[in-house]
Amino acid sequence: MEYLAHAGINNFMKGMATVNPYFDDLQCQPEVVIPPQNEDCTDIGEHMNDPVQQTSKSNVTVSSSVRELLECPVCLNAMYPPIHQCSNGHTLCSSCKPRVHNRCPTCRHELGNIRCLALEKVAASLELPCKYQSFGCIGIIPYYSKLKHESQCSFRPYNCPYAGSECTVIGDIPYLVAHLKDDHKVDMHVGSTFNHRYVKSNPHEVENATWMLTVFSCFGQYFCLHFEAFQLGVAPVYIAFLRFMGDDETAKNFSYSLEVGGNGRKLIWQGVPRSIRDSHRKVRDSFDGLIIQRNMSLFFSGGDRKELKLRVTGRIWKEQ
């Protein structure tokens, strides 16, 4: 088994050396070049969605056998340095090594601290397409930069912005707009101004007080208006905020205002809509919106203060 495992990798590297000058350099140098272990330290901005990376290269196409070599047998994820191996040549990733109590998951031999430097060098020579290729990304990414690229890729799908339930649907913006309309039955609104009325018969109940999402279509874009109650410390409050259905950079091109009042008083909020890349909970917990204390909300509602009747008006505009 040991001879076959090492022979397989050696034969693979010999084959790669005939088409890849990178391996000629490796064979001439006695020292080991270890790729960065921290993905955050790898600067891959120049590779992201760059059409230049489409240039045909002999090492771009990776066979399924190579992918299997770089797949951890425990977590089934791609392996990054340090890649560990047992005395029989079976490999696994560094994250899974402590999980198997230093025993090889394949042959049960003790792992020790053997590094599979050959496989690490093979990985360093590879360039792969982004996993979001089907969403439009044309980048070809070095193996050790792939995870970071995909975590920031502008073509990665968006999560459903609906806040009333834990919806797991993902997709591009047109798909999510259709999903919100057809599956969540949200209120669809055309225009950049709005006048909404939020009513609650028992305003002292804060749990699960989330009103129906409203989606606005204006300036060729889509926006989501959220309104809900939550507990801020020991005090229940209401919050209204707008999210942009798109990326962060495009969101900065827009601003919005919210206004609520009654009995001669008024609260006004002006801000920049947050991208739906930020979760609904993240935006809410950062208090990035119009916050109304419950007592003030009941004062705005008028009457006997036993029912919430808030009218929230707003406007969305594009910055010049």
Rosetta silent file (secondary structure, phi, psi, omega in degrees, C-alpha in Angstrom):
SEQUENCE: MEYLAHAGINNFMKGMATVNPYFDDLQCQPEVVIPPQNEDCTDIGEHMNDPVQQTSKSNVTVSSSVRELLECPVCLNAMYPPIHQCSNGHTLCSSCKPRVHNRCPTCRHELGNIRCLALEKVAASLELPCKYQSFGCIGIIPYYSKLKHESQCSFRPYNCPYAGSECTVIGDIPYLVAHLKDDHKVDMHVGSTFNHRYVKSNPHEVENATWMLTVFSCFGQYFCLHFEAFQLGVAPVYIAFLRFMGDDETAKNFSYSLEVGGNGRKLIWQGVPRSIRDSHRKVRDSFDGLIIQRNMSLFFSGGDRKELKLRVTGRIWKEQ
SCORE:     score description
SCORE:     0.000 S_00000001
   1 L     0.000  -43.880 -178.559    0.000    0.000    0.000 S_00000001
   2 H   -61.872  -44.101 -178.736    2.784    2.458    0.917 S_00000001
   3 H   -63.466  -43.249 -177.989    4.631    1.832   -2.337 S_00000001
   4 H   -65.244  -42.509 -178.049    1.452    2.220   -4.434 S_00000001
   5 H   -62.545  -47.605 -178.276    0.342    5.446   -2.685 S_00000001
   6 H   -71.922  -33.871  178.583    3.712    7.161   -3.101 S_00000001
   7 H   -65.552  -36.750  179.987    4.192    5.809   -6.610 S_00000001
   8 H   -62.173  -45.464 -179.764    0.846    7.236   -7.627 S_00000001
   9 H   -67.948  -40.779 -179.803    1.768   10.744   -6.504 S_00000001
  10 H   -62.015  -44.125  178.627    5.277   10.461   -7.994 S_00000001
  11 H   -62.758  -39.575  179.466    3.872    9.383  -11.367 S_00000001
  12 H   -62.011  -43.808 -177.724    1.346   12.197  -11.258 S_00000001
  13 H   -68.038  -34.625  176.858    4.094   14.773  -10.551 S_00000001
  14 H   -63.204  -40.761  178.826    6.253   13.435  -13.373 S_00000001
  15 H   -64.305  -41.565  179.832    3.328   13.859  -15.738 S_00000001
  16 H   -65.541  -34.716 -176.082    2.696   17.390  -14.522 S_00000001
  17 H   -64.765  -26.826 -177.659    6.385   18.261  -14.911 S_00000001
  18 L   -74.088  -20.049 -178.016    6.259   17.607  -18.639 S_00000001
  19 L  -117.754   -5.621 -173.287    3.639   20.302  -19.169 S_00000001
  20 L  -130.212  111.297 -179.862    4.234   22.701  -16.319 S_00000001
  21 H   -63.010  -16.224  178.782    7.520   24.622  -15.906 S_00000001
  22 H   -59.138  -38.284 -177.075    6.553   25.186  -12.279 S_00000001
  23 H   -75.192  -25.095  173.870    7.594   21.634  -11.457 S_00000001
  24 H   -62.111  -40.184  178.039   10.975   22.064  -13.175 S_00000001
  25 H   -65.097  -40.223 -177.492   11.712   24.794  -10.657 S_00000001
  26 H   -64.030  -37.841 -177.363   10.555   22.598   -7.781 S_00000001
  27 H   -71.963  -23.463 -178.620   12.852   19.775   -8.771 S_00000001
  28 H   -88.083  -11.671 -175.054   15.842   22.109   -8.902 S_00000001
  29 L  -110.465  127.183 -178.273   15.267   23.639   -5.493 S_00000001
  30 L   -75.127  -26.907 -176.469   15.975   21.668   -2.308 S_00000001
  31 L   -79.626  160.368 -178.988   13.866   23.876   -0.080 S_00000001
  32 L   -99.198  127.126  177.657   10.088   23.423    0.316 S_00000001
  33 L   -94.926  110.435 -177.876    7.860   26.300   -0.717 S_00000001
  34 L   -97.279  121.373  177.037    4.845   26.258    1.587 S_00000001
  35 L   -62.916  159.235 -178.227    1.818   28.240    0.385 S_00000001
  36 L   -59.267  136.619 -179.891    0.266   30.637    2.920 S_00000001
  37 L   -82.692  -24.337 -178.179   -1.725   28.860    5.618 S_00000001
  38 L   -99.358  112.634 -176.760   -3.947   31.863    6.297 S_00000001
  39 H   -60.202  -30.226 -177.196   -6.339   32.503    3.441 S_00000001
  40 H   -68.027  -17.919 -178.551   -6.846   36.096    4.626 S_00000001
  41 H   -86.017   -6.141 -176.772   -3.211   36.869    3.864 S_00000001
  42 L   -92.417  118.241 -179.455   -3.568   36.007    0.181 S_00000001
  43 L   -86.783  108.845 -177.025   -4.218   39.034   -2.012 S_00000001
  44 L  -122.030   18.837 -177.834   -6.407   37.820   -4.847 S_00000001
  45 H   -56.860  -36.729 -177.227   -8.208   41.016   -5.776 S_00000001
  46 H   -68.764  -19.010 -178.851   -6.640   41.050   -9.219 S_00000001
  47 H   -88.936  -17.941 -169.223   -8.083   37.607   -9.994 S_00000001
  48 L   -70.318  116.167  174.796  -11.673   38.329   -9.038 S_00000001
  49 L    55.257   35.582 -177.937  -13.966   38.215  -12.079 S_00000001
  50 L   -97.154  116.342 -177.999  -11.084   39.207  -14.367 S_00000001
  51 H   -60.272  -23.659 -179.425  -11.639   38.117  -17.979 S_00000001
  52 H   -60.246  -28.008 -177.726   -7.867   38.003  -18.487 S_00000001
  53 H   -71.209   -0.864  179.150   -7.832   34.883  -16.347 S_00000001
  54 H   -81.072   -4.888  179.806   -9.655   33.063  -19.144 S_00000001
  55 L   -52.911  133.524 -177.785   -6.361   32.544  -21.022 S_00000001
  56 L   -66.921  129.376  178.998   -5.989   28.877  -21.902 S_00000001
  57 L  -133.639  147.971 -175.678   -3.444   27.119  -19.678 S_00000001
  58 L   -69.838  -21.693 -176.566   -2.367   23.509  -19.602 S_00000001
  59 L  -102.819   11.932 -179.997   -2.898   23.201  -15.851 S_00000001
  60 L   -75.934  -44.980 -178.849   -6.391   24.704  -15.684 S_00000001
  61 L   -74.922  117.786 -177.352   -8.282   21.532  -16.448 S_00000001
  62 L  -110.943  124.877 -178.630   -8.109   19.341  -13.371 S_00000001
  63 L   -70.672  161.709  179.773   -9.102   15.700  -13.672 S_00000001
  64 H   -63.813  -29.654  179.825  -11.456   14.081  -11.208 S_00000001
  65 H   -67.476  -35.827  177.313   -8.594   11.944   -9.873 S_00000001
  66 H   -69.453  -41.166  177.082   -6.650   15.070   -8.875 S_00000001
  67 H   -59.851  -38.846  178.685   -9.722   16.521   -7.206 S_00000001
  68 H   -66.384  -37.235  177.386  -10.095   13.301   -5.240 S_00000001
  69 H   -60.582  -34.345 -176.410   -6.457   13.495   -4.138 S_00000001
  70 L   -94.092    9.413 -179.828   -7.115   16.974   -2.712 S_00000001
  71 E  -101.284  125.127  178.815  -10.367   16.003   -0.986 S_00000001
  72 L   -66.578  130.991 -178.307  -10.220   15.247    2.737 S_00000001
  73 L   -71.722  -12.415 -178.366  -11.715   11.777    3.369 S_00000001
  74 L   -93.196  -59.612 -176.473  -13.293   12.970    6.626 S_00000001
  75 L   -93.894  -11.880  178.537  -14.962   16.334    5.891 S_00000001
  76 L    67.336   13.776  176.250  -14.876   15.934    2.058 S_00000001
  77 L   -92.347  164.776  176.128  -13.658   19.534    1.701 S_00000001
  78 E   -65.961  142.243 -177.158  -10.604   20.656   -0.279 S_00000001
  79 L   -94.609  143.294  177.543   -7.391   20.356    1.717 S_00000001
  80 L  -129.233  155.244 -178.110   -4.994   23.246    2.392 S_00000001
  81 L   -57.390  143.580   -1.916   -1.558   23.242    4.065 S_00000001
  82 L   -81.234  131.111  174.390   -0.620   21.641    6.278 S_00000001
  83 L   -93.580  124.631 -175.631   -1.878   18.443    4.607 S_00000001
  84 E   -98.392  154.187  175.393   -1.159   15.442    6.840 S_00000001
  85 E  -143.278  154.958  175.152   -0.520   11.834    5.870 S_00000001
  86 L   -88.978  179.940 -179.040   -0.048    8.526    7.639 S_00000001
  87 L   -66.821  -16.819  176.885    2.859    6.145    7.076 S_00000001
  88 L   -92.513    0.329  177.206    0.811    4.444    4.332 S_00000001
  89 L    91.285    3.360  177.476    0.371    7.709    2.432 S_00000001
  90 L   -75.804  138.845 -173.626   -3.298    8.364    3.237 S_00000001
  91 E  -112.182  160.498  171.176   -3.989   12.072    3.612 S_00000001
  92 E  -161.376  163.347 -175.402   -6.390   14.303    5.538 S_00000001
  93 L   -80.821  162.851 -177.175   -6.730   17.996    6.332 S_00000001
  94 L   -67.371  -28.707 -179.749   -5.341   19.702    9.422 S_00000001
  95 L   -68.738  -33.218 -176.654   -8.836   20.528   10.725 S_00000001
  96 L   -88.721  -14.956 -177.244   -9.843   16.869   10.828 S_00000001
  97 L   -56.260  -48.888  178.446   -6.587   15.530   12.297 S_00000001
  98 H   -69.079  -22.473 -178.484   -7.585   16.178   15.950 S_00000001
  99 H   -71.823  -24.986 -178.297  -11.089   14.878   15.270 S_00000001
 100 H   -99.741   12.500  175.695   -9.798   11.394   14.426 S_00000001
 101 L    55.000   43.313  174.973   -7.618   11.246   17.572 S_00000001
 102 L    61.213   26.093  175.817   -4.398   10.997   15.563 S_00000001
 103 E  -117.336  134.829  179.661   -5.525    7.804   13.798 S_00000001
 104 L   -61.712  126.746 -179.714   -5.711    7.529   10.026 S_00000001
 105 L   -69.548  -15.197 -178.562   -9.411    7.332    9.044 S_00000001
 106 L   -91.793  -49.045 -175.674   -8.512    5.025    6.140 S_00000001
 107 L  -117.321   -3.506  177.339   -6.141    2.410    7.641 S_00000001
 108 L    70.271    9.261  174.361   -6.299    3.307   11.371 S_00000001
 109 L   -72.552  157.271  178.442   -2.493    3.658   11.615 S_00000001
 110 E   -66.833  138.894 -174.907   -1.110    6.376   13.868 S_00000001
 111 L   -80.627  -43.519 -174.131   -0.765    9.667   11.997 S_00000001
 112 L    68.955 -147.396 -178.834    2.174   11.319   13.729 S_00000001
 113 L  -127.801   45.362 -179.029    3.258   14.654   12.222 S_00000001
 114 E   -86.732  127.222  175.953    4.046   13.693    8.624 S_00000001
 115 E   -94.093  141.029  174.698    3.357   16.399    6.025 S_00000001
 116 L   -93.713   78.920 -175.603    2.408   15.471    2.474 S_00000001
 117 H   -65.337  -33.144 -179.793    4.628   18.110    0.855 S_00000001
 118 H   -61.519  -45.065 -178.946    4.268   16.599   -2.604 S_00000001
 119 H   -68.825  -34.874  177.229    0.486   17.047   -2.598 S_00000001
 120 H   -62.792  -38.476  178.328    0.829   20.586   -1.234 S_00000001
 121 H   -70.558  -37.416  175.761    3.088   21.434   -4.198 S_00000001
 122 H   -58.920  -46.104 -179.255    0.646   19.842   -6.625 S_00000001
 123 H   -62.122  -37.937 -178.309   -2.120   22.034   -5.223 S_00000001
 124 H   -63.585  -21.757 -177.582    0.079   25.146   -5.511 S_00000001
 125 L   -89.459   -8.982 -171.827    0.338   24.590   -9.279 S_00000001
 126 L   -90.110  150.805  171.185   -3.394   24.346   -9.917 S_00000001
 127 E  -133.156  131.692 -171.847   -5.847   27.004  -11.089 S_00000001
 128 E  -127.608  154.192  174.274   -9.572   26.299  -10.940 S_00000001
 129 E   -71.384  150.834  176.155  -12.796   27.972  -12.053 S_00000001
 130 L   -64.035  144.392 -179.263  -14.886   29.718   -9.403 S_00000001
 131 L   -69.571  -11.934  177.734  -17.728   27.573   -8.072 S_00000001
 132 L   -97.260   26.366  178.742  -20.105   30.412   -9.000 S_00000001
 133 H   -57.440  -38.967 -178.836  -19.285   29.985  -12.692 S_00000001
 134 H   -68.094  -16.923  177.569  -22.927   29.135  -13.413 S_00000001
 135 H   -93.877   -1.286  174.953  -23.914   32.523  -11.946 S_00000001
 136 L   121.194   -6.457 -179.418  -21.593   34.392  -14.333 S_00000001
 137 L   -74.355  128.842 -178.714  -18.116   34.421  -12.755 S_00000001
 138 L  -109.368   11.239 -177.388  -15.437   33.829  -15.412 S_00000001
 139 L   -71.330  144.459  171.019  -12.446   33.928  -13.062 S_00000001
 140 E  -112.529  118.427 -164.635   -9.782   31.210  -13.019 S_00000001
 141 E  -113.572  134.641  170.899   -8.409   31.141   -9.481 S_00000001
 142 E   -55.759  142.801 -173.593   -5.166   29.752   -7.989 S_00000001
 143 H   -51.723  -46.564 -174.450   -6.024   26.807   -5.738 S_00000001
 144 H   -77.841   -4.678  176.342   -4.869   28.454   -2.505 S_00000001
 145 H  -106.797   -3.980 -170.825   -6.839   31.645   -3.253 S_00000001
 146 H   -63.275  -44.479 -178.462  -10.064   29.929   -4.275 S_00000001
 147 H   -61.788  -44.741 -179.147  -11.803   29.936   -0.883 S_00000001
 148 H   -65.683  -43.052  178.062  -11.160   33.628   -0.292 S_00000001
 149 H   -57.053  -48.278 -176.313  -12.256   34.543   -3.803 S_00000001
 150 H   -66.788  -27.276  177.169  -15.514   32.609   -3.461 S_00000001
 151 H   -72.746  -17.953 -178.220  -16.262   34.252   -0.093 S_00000001
 152 H  -118.631   -1.859 -174.350  -16.070   37.656   -1.829 S_00000001
 153 L   -58.126  129.229 -178.273  -17.148   36.832   -5.370 S_00000001
 154 L   -70.461  -12.377  179.156  -19.645   39.399   -6.632 S_00000001
 155 L   -94.086   -2.619 -179.670  -21.466   36.637   -8.517 S_00000001
 156 L   -63.824  145.119 -175.218  -22.191   34.531   -5.440 S_00000001
 157 L   -68.731  160.562  179.001  -25.948   34.101   -4.901 S_00000001
 158 E   -97.371  152.293  172.406  -27.945   36.089   -2.363 S_00000001
 159 E   -82.401  149.697  176.242  -29.943   34.702    0.545 S_00000001
 160 L   -58.981  128.746 -177.004  -33.673   35.282    0.601 S_00000001
 161 L   -82.411    1.317 -177.549  -34.258   38.557    2.527 S_00000001
 162 L   -63.965  132.155 -173.504  -37.592   37.457    3.990 S_00000001
 163 L  -104.389   -7.307 -175.707  -37.486   37.890    7.780 S_00000001
 164 L   -76.818  -14.767  179.554  -40.693   36.178    8.853 S_00000001
 165 L  -154.515  166.733  179.401  -39.185   32.683    8.699 S_00000001
 166 L   -83.292   78.407 -178.795  -35.850   30.974    8.262 S_00000001
 167 L   -81.413  132.016 -176.177  -36.001   30.747    4.478 S_00000001
 168 L  -103.318    7.135 -178.320  -33.029   28.910    2.952 S_00000001
 169 L   -69.339  137.348  174.735  -33.651   29.846   -0.695 S_00000001
 170 E  -128.310  158.990  178.336  -30.705   31.434   -2.533 S_00000001
 171 E   167.874 -176.898  175.589  -30.386   32.876   -6.018 S_00000001
 172 L   -79.313  175.895 -172.706  -29.785   35.992   -8.082 S_00000001
 173 H   -63.610  -47.848  178.663  -31.951   39.089   -7.640 S_00000001
 174 H   -57.002  -39.778  179.700  -34.559   38.374  -10.380 S_00000001
 175 H   -64.916  -42.538 -178.249  -35.042   34.863   -8.981 S_00000001
 176 H   -69.095  -35.576  177.100  -35.446   36.151   -5.406 S_00000001
 177 H   -61.264  -45.778  177.867  -37.928   38.847   -6.454 S_00000001
 178 H   -64.251  -38.651  178.826  -40.107   36.182   -8.105 S_00000001
 179 H   -63.681  -44.428  179.385  -39.657   33.944   -5.048 S_00000001
 180 H   -62.689  -40.234 -178.514  -40.747   36.706   -2.635 S_00000001
 181 H   -71.259  -46.000 -172.696  -43.799   37.458   -4.743 S_00000001
 182 H   -84.123  -39.746 -173.935  -44.918   33.896   -5.446 S_00000001
 183 L   -95.848  -38.373 -179.090  -43.881   32.003   -2.307 S_00000001
 184 L   -97.355   -9.754  177.434  -43.925   34.606    0.477 S_00000001
 185 L    55.210   41.741 -178.162  -46.759   36.694   -1.018 S_00000001
 186 L   -73.472  163.259  178.304  -45.033   39.943   -0.020 S_00000001
 187 E   -77.974  118.106  179.409  -46.464   43.354   -0.836 S_00000001
 188 E   -98.914  129.768 -173.729  -44.947   44.534   -4.155 S_00000001
 189 E  -131.665  133.846  177.153  -44.820   48.292   -4.644 S_00000001
 190 E  -105.881  124.352 -179.757  -43.719   50.356   -7.667 S_00000001
 191 L   130.829  164.829 -174.865  -42.326   53.797   -6.891 S_00000001
 192 L  -103.183    1.252  176.031  -39.852   55.595   -4.648 S_00000001
 193 E  -123.124  153.763 -178.746  -42.296   56.971   -2.044 S_00000001
 194 E  -153.337  158.868  179.628  -44.518   55.095    0.375 S_00000001
 195 E  -144.082  101.043 -173.926  -47.029   55.554    3.169 S_00000001
 196 E  -112.350  147.574  177.417  -47.509   52.471    5.361 S_00000001
 197 E  -119.914  125.210 -178.695  -49.711   51.880    8.375 S_00000001
 198 E  -112.458  125.706 -174.906  -48.673   49.315   10.980 S_00000001
 199 E  -124.843  140.148  174.801  -51.307   48.051   13.423 S_00000001
 200 E  -146.940  125.913 -174.678  -51.039   45.711   16.403 S_00000001
 201 L   -70.787  -33.856  178.645  -53.878   45.014   18.808 S_00000001
 202 L  -123.691   89.292 -175.275  -51.643   44.132   21.765 S_00000001
 203 L   -69.979   -7.997  179.264  -48.471   46.237   21.608 S_00000001
 204 L   -81.313  -12.428  175.283  -47.175   44.733   24.870 S_00000001
 205 L   -90.523  115.098 -175.750  -46.466   41.469   23.070 S_00000001
 206 L   -99.214  -34.443 -176.303  -43.053   41.821   21.474 S_00000001
 207 L   -59.449  134.820  175.917  -42.198   38.229   20.547 S_00000001
 208 L    61.242   24.616  178.850  -42.715   37.355   16.869 S_00000001
 209 L   -90.206   79.971  178.332  -43.919   40.867   16.085 S_00000001
 210 E  -124.480  123.380 -177.762  -42.707   41.062   12.496 S_00000001
 211 L   -86.923  161.648 -176.829  -44.842   42.717    9.858 S_00000001
 212 L   -59.005  135.084  178.712  -45.101   41.632    6.238 S_00000001
 213 L   -66.373  143.216  173.898  -42.113   42.606    4.094 S_00000001
 214 E  -117.244  131.130  179.009  -42.654   45.213    1.375 S_00000001
 215 E  -108.486  127.090 -179.506  -40.578   45.139   -1.823 S_00000001
 216 E  -107.395  138.064  174.520  -40.153   48.390   -3.773 S_00000001
 217 E  -113.512  115.945  178.004  -39.207   48.647   -7.425 S_00000001
 218 E  -160.782  152.973 -179.384  -37.629   51.959   -8.418 S_00000001
 219 L    55.944   27.613 -179.623  -34.593   53.272  -10.322 S_00000001
 220 L    72.527   15.511 -177.810  -34.306   49.847  -11.958 S_00000001
 221 E  -130.691  175.657  178.127  -33.535   48.256   -8.576 S_00000001
 222 E  -126.122  142.745 -179.127  -35.368   46.514   -5.718 S_00000001
 223 E  -132.627  150.614  179.259  -35.551   47.463   -2.042 S_00000001
 224 E  -117.688  127.983  176.255  -37.027   45.732    1.030 S_00000001
 225 E  -102.387  123.619  179.849  -38.766   47.620    3.843 S_00000001
 226 E  -109.183  142.435  172.606  -38.704   45.912    7.251 S_00000001
 227 E  -144.439  127.829 -178.186  -40.766   46.817   10.315 S_00000001
 228 E  -161.063  167.117  174.526  -40.743   44.840   13.549 S_00000001
 229 E  -106.171  144.082  173.890  -40.648   44.908   17.343 S_00000001
 230 E  -153.100  167.568 -175.967  -37.736   43.588   19.365 S_00000001
 231 E   -92.239  118.682  175.784  -36.336   43.778   22.856 S_00000001
 232 E  -105.131   95.251 -170.774  -33.599   46.393   23.390 S_00000001
 233 L    70.400 -119.239  177.507  -32.294   45.419   26.810 S_00000001
 234 L  -103.141   -2.175 -175.072  -35.461   45.343   28.936 S_00000001
 235 E  -104.191  126.562  174.718  -37.317   47.874   26.800 S_00000001
 236 E   -75.394  137.024  178.837  -39.403   46.827   23.785 S_00000001
 237 E  -135.451  165.112  173.154  -38.864   49.024   20.730 S_00000001
 238 E  -112.965  147.686  179.547  -39.971   49.167   17.109 S_00000001
 239 E  -139.085  140.225  174.596  -37.570   49.523   14.195 S_00000001
 240 E  -126.900  134.702  178.668  -38.018   50.269   10.504 S_00000001
 241 E  -154.584  160.854 -177.021  -35.182   50.004    7.968 S_00000001
 242 E  -113.609  139.591  174.943  -34.560   49.556    4.268 S_00000001
 243 E  -121.716  146.523 -178.307  -32.352   46.932    2.589 S_00000001
 244 E   -99.430  132.346  179.246  -31.062   46.982   -0.965 S_00000001
 245 L   -87.938   82.049 -177.939  -31.395   43.897   -3.143 S_00000001
 246 L   171.033 -167.405 -175.343  -27.888   43.969   -4.590 S_00000001
 247 L   -84.118  170.116 -175.316  -24.262   44.404   -3.594 S_00000001
 248 H   -63.074  -42.855 -175.775  -22.775   46.845   -1.082 S_00000001
 249 H   -63.922  -41.765  179.307  -21.161   49.166   -3.628 S_00000001
 250 H   -69.269  -34.525  179.868  -24.380   49.721   -5.575 S_00000001
 251 H   -59.059  -32.347 -177.277  -26.331   50.221   -2.327 S_00000001
 252 L   -69.975   -9.726  177.767  -24.155   53.265   -1.541 S_00000001
 253 L   -81.295   -3.906 -175.815  -25.608   55.037   -4.575 S_00000001
 254 E  -124.480  155.952  172.981  -28.965   55.379   -2.799 S_00000001
 255 E  -135.626  163.893  177.965  -30.363   57.053    0.300 S_00000001
 256 E  -150.322  159.940  176.140  -33.716   56.898    2.023 S_00000001
 257 E  -131.461  147.408  175.282  -35.720   58.647    4.714 S_00000001
 258 E  -127.852  142.903 -177.951  -38.376   57.382    7.138 S_00000001
 259 E  -140.074  134.518  177.315  -40.804   59.525    9.096 S_00000001
 260 E  -141.480  144.900 -178.484  -43.268   58.699   11.857 S_00000001
 261 E  -174.253 -177.434  179.854  -45.250   61.008   14.122 S_00000001
 262 E   166.643  156.405  178.634  -48.482   62.134   15.702 S_00000001
 263 L    54.957   38.941  176.240  -49.917   64.641   18.154 S_00000001
 264 L    80.096    5.340  178.313  -47.613   67.363   16.897 S_00000001
 265 E  -115.997  157.692 -176.994  -44.411   65.282   17.274 S_00000001
 266 E  -153.185  140.911  171.190  -42.296   63.684   14.604 S_00000001
 267 E  -117.588  135.247 -179.275  -39.284   61.365   14.269 S_00000001
 268 E  -128.343  136.210  176.193  -37.225   61.352   11.060 S_00000001
 269 E  -124.941  136.262  172.936  -34.500   58.934   10.008 S_00000001
 270 E  -129.540  134.675 -177.988  -32.212   59.268    7.009 S_00000001
 271 E  -160.099 -173.545  177.353  -29.716   56.632    5.997 S_00000001
 272 L  -109.349  129.712 -179.232  -28.195   54.436    3.302 S_00000001
 273 L   -62.863  138.717  177.611  -29.918   51.102    2.588 S_00000001
 274 E   -85.264  142.717  177.327  -27.888   48.088    3.639 S_00000001
 275 E   -66.079  150.083  175.697  -27.243   45.344    1.107 S_00000001
 276 L   -71.972   -0.480  167.644  -29.035   42.046    1.651 S_00000001
 277 L   -60.362  -34.269  172.773  -25.517   40.595    1.850 S_00000001
 278 L   -83.059  130.289 -177.719  -25.927   41.697    5.485 S_00000001
 279 L   -64.939  157.612  176.081  -28.541   39.541    7.160 S_00000001
 280 H   -54.495  -44.653 -178.135  -31.777   40.991    8.427 S_00000001
 281 H   -64.829  -39.131 -179.727  -30.714   40.229   12.006 S_00000001
 282 H   -62.827  -42.788  179.248  -27.325   41.915   11.554 S_00000001
 283 H   -66.361  -45.538 -179.671  -28.939   45.140   10.344 S_00000001
 284 H   -61.186  -46.146 -176.438  -31.542   45.076   13.095 S_00000001
 285 H   -72.352  -13.873  174.452  -29.050   44.380   15.867 S_00000001
 286 L   -90.430   -0.396  177.816  -26.840   47.247   14.678 S_00000001
 287 L    59.233   31.810 -177.272  -29.851   49.618   15.121 S_00000001
 288 L   -87.741   71.880 -179.115  -29.272   50.981   11.610 S_00000001
 289 L   179.160 -171.480  178.752  -32.754   52.353   11.085 S_00000001
 290 E   -80.514  112.893 -178.994  -35.629   54.320   12.582 S_00000001
 291 E  -106.219  129.593 -177.570  -36.022   53.189   16.210 S_00000001
 292 E  -125.148  120.378  176.406  -39.210   54.098   18.090 S_00000001
 293 E   -65.578  150.279 -174.687  -39.640   53.398   21.800 S_00000001
 294 H   -60.362  -43.041 -179.980  -42.899   51.660   22.659 S_00000001
 295 H   -60.868  -40.265  178.260  -44.211   54.526   24.807 S_00000001
 296 H   -69.044  -36.327  177.892  -43.536   56.986   21.996 S_00000001
 297 H   -61.923  -41.696  178.851  -45.145   54.596   19.510 S_00000001
 298 H   -69.506  -33.096  176.616  -48.317   54.473   21.626 S_00000001
 299 H   -65.679  -43.028  176.786  -48.251   58.258   21.965 S_00000001
 300 H   -64.032  -30.155 -176.963  -48.056   58.563   18.174 S_00000001
 301 H   -72.819  -25.572 -179.755  -50.932   56.064   17.897 S_00000001
 302 L    72.505 -165.960  177.829  -53.289   58.260   19.950 S_00000001
 303 L    67.048 -143.074 -176.053  -56.519   56.958   21.477 S_00000001
 304 L   -90.856    8.145  176.724  -56.363   54.899   24.674 S_00000001
 305 L    64.035   19.514  179.030  -52.767   53.751   24.003 S_00000001
 306 L  -103.435   -0.893  179.386  -53.902   50.104   23.981 S_00000001
 307 L  -140.279  136.926  178.692  -53.441   49.593   20.247 S_00000001
 308 E   -83.921  125.679  176.190  -50.515   50.333   17.978 S_00000001
 309 E  -140.168   85.809 -176.921  -51.418   52.450   14.960 S_00000001
 310 E  -105.290  134.705  174.342  -48.268   53.825   13.376 S_00000001
 311 E  -110.187  117.523 -178.734  -48.097   55.530   10.012 S_00000001
 312 E  -111.664  122.344  176.212  -44.612   55.410    8.491 S_00000001
 313 E  -109.478  156.031 -178.821  -43.882   57.455    5.374 S_00000001
 314 E  -162.302  170.421 -179.508  -40.680   57.316    3.393 S_00000001
 315 E  -149.232  143.196  176.253  -38.790   58.134    0.260 S_00000001
 316 E  -116.630  135.163  176.456  -35.926   56.538   -1.694 S_00000001
 317 E  -140.493  158.097  179.745  -33.652   58.614   -3.919 S_00000001
 318 E   -98.129  129.218  179.845  -30.529   58.123   -5.989 S_00000001
 319 L   -71.701  145.601  179.281  -27.482   60.167   -5.055 S_00000001
 320 L   -80.999    0.000    0.000  -25.923   62.299   -7.788 S_00000001
